Amino acid sequence: MYFTDRGIEELAARRGEEEVSFEWLAEQLRTFVDLNPEFETPVERLATWLARLDDDDE
């Protein structure tokens, strides 16, 4: 298990039953980057990856 998996597991355990919109998620990511600017690049990469999941090109 990767170190980051612990956070993912906690997210699933604590909020796994909730439904959220991508707009809500985008706002949370913006807030996180505002508070933690050193994570701007990885958050941007995650957001781009999520946005393009259904692209046939990749």
N, C-alpha and C positions, 0 to 999 in steps of 0.2 A: 504494500500500500504506500502510495506517495504521501508526503507530508500534506499536500493540498487536499488529499482525499478526506482527511479528517474534517475539514471545513465543509466539504461537499456532503459528507455523511450527516453532519450536524444540520445543514440546511435542509436536507431531505427529511430528517427526523423531526425538526421543529416546524417546518413550513410545507412539508410534502403534501398535505391535504388542501392547501390553499390554491386558488386560481388567481393569476395576475396577468395583466396585459403587458405587451412589449413596451408600451408607452410608460407604464409604471417602472418596468425594469430599466429602461433607458434613463429615466429620471434618477433612479437609485445609483446607476453607474456614474452619471454626471456628478451627483453629490459625493460619491466615494472619491472620484478623481479630484474634485475641489478640495476635499479634506486630505487627500494623499496624492499630491501631484507626481510623485515619483513612480506611481503605477499607471500613468497615462498611457504609455505604449502597450503594456499587456492588456489593459481594459479595452483599448482601441482594437487590438487584434482579436480579442474575444468577441466584441460587438460585430466586427466585420465578418468573422467566421459564422456567428449566429445568423447574420443577415443573409449570408450566401449559402446556407445549408442546402437549399433546393436547386442551386445552380447545377446544370448538367455539365458545365465546362470543367469542373474541378473533380 
